[in-house]
Amino acid sequence: MRVIVARTQRVKIFVVGLTVLGLLSGVGWFQGTFAKEDAPLTPEKVFPASSKCKKCHIRASEEYDESVIARAIVTPTFRAMLEDYAGKGKDKRYCLNCHAPQTVVFPDLADTMVKQILSGDPTFEGVGCIQCHLIKSVEVNPTTKPGGPPPMKLEPGRTVFGGYKDYLESKAHDSQYLDLFKKSDLCLACHSLAPPGVPEAEAVGNWKNTKAAKEGKTCQTCHMPQGFDASANEEKKRDIAGHEFNGKSPALRKQAFDLDYDTEVQGAQTKLTVKVKNLVPHNVPTSHPIWNEVYLQIVIRGRNLTEVYRDKRAYARTFTDAKGNKTLMDHDAVKLAEDTVLKADETRVETFTFPTPPNTPSFDVEISLHYATPGERWTEAFAKRVASFTMKGHNDPVFKTSEITVRCGNTKVSDGKLMKKPCG
């Protein structure tokens, strides 16, 4: 009987020992995904895959997986642009410092990273969880140029920075609150950059003097809207930042602009006046305004809803290169030739004159704002390169327009009065 008890106790001790060893090994492996203070720095240790963060931060990870930021180095547009840029012998780190910040810590990897990105099968992430949460400081007014310092400083180690003061202690990493994560400066380190040769063409514009900024709103207010949930497993529920990084989402589009419009029938001619009010605290379009274009479109339908007139106004920037030719490549731009972007809080008044539709007591008016497909502005050669970087070719969403908002109305020819009505 004593022998059986002794054996049972030894088995229990052995099982407990294995369990403890397993737990310690698990913790050690998980900790090993973040660089230790005294361990040699390697890309794998400093920048673990975002999938490892999902073990504890489920909600944020799922939102990030669906975000445009998660595709920072795999979109066909970026890859085609990077190919053109790198092919001209320019400093590859300039693009990667924001699209794949590993180069901030490991600048010698730039050549290898560019080759992998262009191959379409990179073994690393572009902008992942840790790429943002290792940021210790940023340049408040970045003037980054090829060959110059990056717009942010990353601090490799076990410490992960964030915007919560009452964080839950973790065995996976240390945590530290930084006020920077509550400020627009964190985002603007990359998102306010201008073409290197045209520093005055800064992307977001005079956002600091906008109504929203004076009310204390930041980039995160709109692009990382708060929800109520746990930031990490076993943590209490509270207000947490969203990680979808919405830019052109339908919800934001509806809040971005106000359209007011009226008609004046002047016999055989009709004048349509449209007031476009930009409600967001930055230029529209912003990121890479050298590619992006927003346009206002009007469509007039007469008898039997037949389209009789169509026109549009474009809001964009036009640049020229050193030879004076128009260019959409920000790394070739040396001069801002035309600037029609909608400035923060601006109300732009547009006037259209068209023949009054005949043989009808009234006509319909449709006014809409759209993000233009960049392909409409690209050269044929560059469009082909973009298409070659996606299995969908010219059917990829990058070649499709995106509606922002639409308004409708009906005008009586007899008195010229316009009655606003729902579309559809």
N, C-alpha and C positions, 0 to 999 in steps of 0.2 A: 504494500500500500504506500509506504514511504517512497519507494522507487518511482511509482506512478506519479505521485505528487511532485517529486523533484523534477521528473521529466517534463511534467506539465508546466511547472514554473519556468524551466529552461526554455521551453517552446514559447511561452508568453514573452519572456525577456527577449528572445531572438526576434519574435514578430514585432514587438515594440521598437526594438533596435532598428529593424529594417524600415519601419514606418518613419521613425525620426530621421534616419539617413535619407529616406526618400524625400521627406519634407525639406530637409536641408539642401539636398541636391536640387530640388525644384526651385527653392528660393535662390540658390546660387546661380542656376541657369537663368532665372528671370532677371536677377540683378546683373548678370553678365550681358544682358542686352543693352545696358547703359554703361558708358565708360567709367571705370573707377578712377579715383584721383591718382593712384600710384601705378595704374596699368598703362602700357604703351597705347597710344591713340591709333585706332584703325577706323576706317569708314564704317565697318560693320558694327563696331562697338559704339561709336559716337552717334550714328544715325540708324538705329534699329528700325525695322519695318513697322509701319503704322498698324499692321495686323496684330502686333504684340500688344499695342495699347488697348486694343479692343477687349482684351481679357478682363479689364477693369472698367474701361470707359465705353460702354456699349453704345449708348445713344449718340455721343459725339462722333464715334467711329462710323456708325451707320450713316449719319448725316454727311460726314466728310467723304465717304465712299461715293456719294452721289453728286458731289460738288465739282465745279469746273476746276477748282484748285488741285483736286486729285489728278487732273489730266494735264497738269502744267507742262509736261515734256512730251506728251504723246499726241496732241492735237495735230492734224495735218498742216494747219496754218503755221504753227510754231516750228515744226520740223522743216518746212519749206523755207521759212524765213531764216532759220539757223543755218541751213545748207548754203543759202546765198551769202550770209554774213561770214561764215567760216571759210567759204571758198575764196573770199577776198583777202584772206590773211589777217583778219582782224582779231583782237584779243577775245578769245572764246569765253573767258570768265565774265565778261561784261553781261552777256545774256544769262549765263548760268548762275550768277550770284543771286538772282531773284528766282529764276525758274528751277534751279537745283542748287540750293545754298551749300551743298557739300563742298563746293569750290572755295567758299569763304575760309574753311578750315583746311582743306586739302587742295590748294590751287594747282598742284602738279597733275591732278586727275582730269583736268579740263579736256585734254585731247581725247583721252579714252572715253570719257562721258559723252562727248559730242558724237563720236563714232557709234556708240551704242544707241544713242537717241535716233540718229539717222537710220540705223538698221531696223528700227521698229521693235526691238526686243531688249530694252534696257534691263539690267539686273539691279537697278536701284530706283528709288522713288524720286520724283521731282520735289514738290513741296508736300512733305508729309507732316505728321504730328510734331515730331521732334525738331524738324527744321524750323518751325516757328517757336516752339517752346524752349529752345536753347538761346533765343535772342535775349541778350543782356542790355543792349543799348542800340540806338539808331541815330543816323544823321537827321537832325530836325529839318534841315533844308538841303536835301541831297543834291549834289551837283556831279554825280558819278559819271565818269567818262571812261572809255576803253583804256585799260592800263592803269586806271586810278584805283583808289581804295573802294571796297564794297560799301553799300549804304547801311549795313548793319554789322554789329559785332556779336558773334556767337561764342558762348562759353562752354566748351565741352566738359563733361563731367557727369556726376550722378544727380546734380541739381537740375530740376525742371522748373522753369519759371511760368507763372500764370497770374490770373486776375482775381483769385480767391484768397482772402485772408484766413478764413476758417477751414482750410483744407484738411482732409483726412490723412493721417500719417500712413505712409506706404512702405512696404518692404522692397518694392521694385525700384524706387528712386526717392531722392529727397525732393522736397518742394519748397518754393520760395515765392512770396507775393511780390509782384512788381507793378507799380502804378502805371507803367508803360502800357500794360495790356488793357488798360481802360481808356487809352488815348488814341486819337487818330494817327498820331506820329508812327505807331507801330505799322499801320497799313501804308502810310504815305511814303515810307522809306523806299518802297518799290513802285507804288501806284501813282506817284506824282512825277515820275521821270519823263523827260522830254527827249526828242532826238538829240544825240550828242552834239551835232553841229548847230542846233537851234535851241539853245537853253531857254529862250523866252517863251517857247511853245510848250510850257509845262502843262501837264494833262488836266488836273482837276480845277485849276483856276483859283480865284480869290475866295476860297471857302471860309477862311477865318473871319471874314466880315459879313457872312451870311446870317440870316435870321436864325437858322437852325443852330449854327455854331454859338451864337449869342445866347441861345436857350440851353446850351450845355450838351447838345447832341453831338455824337461822334460818328465816325464811319461804322463802328460796331452797332450803333443804335438801329440802323437800317439793314446792314449786311450781316450782322450776327444777332438778330433779334432774340430777346430772352424768352425762355420757356420755364416751366416749373417741373423739375425732376431732380434726380440724384446725379451729380457730376461723375461719381464713381460708385462701384459696387459697395454696398453696406453703408453708404453715406446717406444722411438725411436729405429729404427733398427740399429744394429751395429754388430761387431764381438762378438760372444758368444760361450761359451764352449759347446760341445756336451755332452750328458748324457747317451749315449748308452754303454759306458765303454767296447768297443770292445776289445776282447783278441784274440780269434781264428777266427775272421771274415775273409771271403774270401779276402777282400780288404787288410787287414794287412798281410795275408799269402803271397800274391804275392810280397810284399815288404820285406819279412823277410829273404829270402835266395837267394843265387846265386849258381847255379850248373854248373860246367864245367866238361867235360868228354871227354875221348878219348879211343880208343882201339888199341891194338897191337897184330896182329895175328902171333903166333909163331908155325906154323905147326899145330899139333894136339891140341895145347892149345892156348887160347886167354886170354890176360890180359886186363881188363877194369879198368881204373883209374878215380875216381870221386873226384872232389874237392868240398867240401861243405863249403860255406862261410856264416857265421852267420852275417847278416847285422843289427841286432837289438842290442841295447846297454845293453843287459842283458843275463844271461844264458838262454838256451833253452834245456829242459823245465824249467819253473820257479816255479809258485805257486804249492805248495805241490809236489816238485820233488820226494818225497817219493812214490807218486802214478804215476805221469806222466811219459810218455816215448814217445820220438820221434824216429822214425826209418827210415833209408834209405833203400829202396828196389830196387833191380834190377831184371828185367825179360828179358830173351833172347828167341827170337822166331826164329826158323829156317825155314825149307821148309814148305810151305803152312801155314805159321804163327803159326806153332805148338810150344808150349812152351817146351823148352829143358833145361832150367836152371833158377833157382830162388834163391836169397840169400838176406840177409839184415844185417844191422848194427844197433845196438840199442844205443840210447843216453839217459841215465837215471842215477839214483843213487840207489845203493843197500846198505841197512842198516842191522845191526844185533842187536838182543836184548841182554839182560844180560846173556842169556844162550848160546850165539853164534849162534843162529838160525836167518835166514833171516826173516825180518819183514817189512811190509808195513805200520805199525802203527807208526806214528811219535812220539806218546807218549810212545812207547816201545823201540824206537831206542836209542842205547847207543854208537854205533860205525858206522862210514862210511866205508863200506867194499870195495866199488867200485864206482868210479865217472867218467862217460863218457859223462856228459852233455856238450853241445856245449857252450863254453865260449863266452862272448861278443867280437865281432869283430874277432873271430877265424876262420881260414880256416883249416878244417880237410880233410886230404887226405886219401881216402879209396881205396884199391886195391882188385879186385876180379879176380880169375883165374878159367876158366871153359873150358870144351872140345869144340873145334871149331865145330859148327854144320856141320854135313856131308851132302853130296849130295845137296848142294845149293850154288849158286854163291855169296849170301849175306845173312845176318841175321839182324834182328831188335833188337834194344836195347831200353828198357824203364827204366827210372830212376825216382823214385818218393820219396817224403818225406811225412810222415804221423804222425799224433798224434795217438798213439796206444790207443786202448780202455783200460782203467784201469783194466777192467775185465780180461784181459790177464795176469795180474800180481797178481791178488787177489787169495787168497785161495778159494776153492770151498765153504766153509762155509760162508766166508765173502761175496762172490758174491751172495749167496742165501739171505743173510740179506739185501743187497742193493736192490735186486729184490723185496723183500717183502715190501719195502717202496715206491713202485711205482705201479700204476695200470697196467702199461705196462709190468711189470715183466722183463724178460731178453730181451724184445724187446725195452726197454727204450734206448734213444740215448746214455746214458752213456756206453752202451755195444757195441757201434759201433765205428769203426775207422773213422778218419777224414783226408782227403787228404790235404796237404799243397801246394805242387807244383809238377809238373811232366815235364820231358824232354824226348825227343825221338830222335832216329837216326838210320841209316842203315849203316852197315859195309860190304865192299866188301872183300871177302875171299882172292882174288888174291893179293891185295896190302895192305890189312889191314886198308885202309882209312875209317874213319867214317864220314858220311855226316849227319849233324844235320838237323832235319826236324820237322814240327809241329806234334803233337800227334793227334790221332784220324783218 
